[in-house]
Amino acid sequence: GEPPVEGSWENIVRAATVDELLAAISDNTQIILAEGHYDLSTASDYGAAASGARYRWEEVYDTDSKGYSGKAFELIISGVKNLAVVAADGARVTISAVPRYANVLRLEGGSELLLHGMTVGHTEESGVCAGGVVLLDGVNGAKISDCALYGCGTVGVQAYSCRNVYISDSSIFDCSDSAVVSSRCTDVRVERCDVFDCGLS
């Protein structure tokens, strides 16, 4: 089995729904997700986060998704420090986004962020994606470990203006463009990862 996730957090919160996951986002917090599928578009505040929330929804253009009408939004977690989102021991956890133009998880301007032990991607359907899976923007210290990142996202992990990004022991697959893209970053490491069926060919 995996060694326990290392780190220290003031708050440890267990979540079993999308709303519980979102409500727990805060500094110095480890969120432990129960087994299940977390479809972000089912959030009760989808499109309009409450005042004071540590995340926001940003509208993205999306007309392609079957069975999906109305506006589409991307989740942006902003400025959070020392946040871990991890699957409970042995639990199968998937976080997904319906909109084809949304990044599934977008993390901006935070530090010491950890994603561990889960699957992240877009809901499967035909059509072209324009959004990636995990986007890191201006983050100082991010770890993605023991995860499966899948398309039809364009890119598995995008890192822009980040420092200390470490992706390990993960699978990145079915991304239409690239597995990992980094720009204006320092110290990006990818170790012991499986990459397959990425790129248009």
Disulfide bonds with the S-S distance in Angstrom:
Cys129-Cys152 2.35
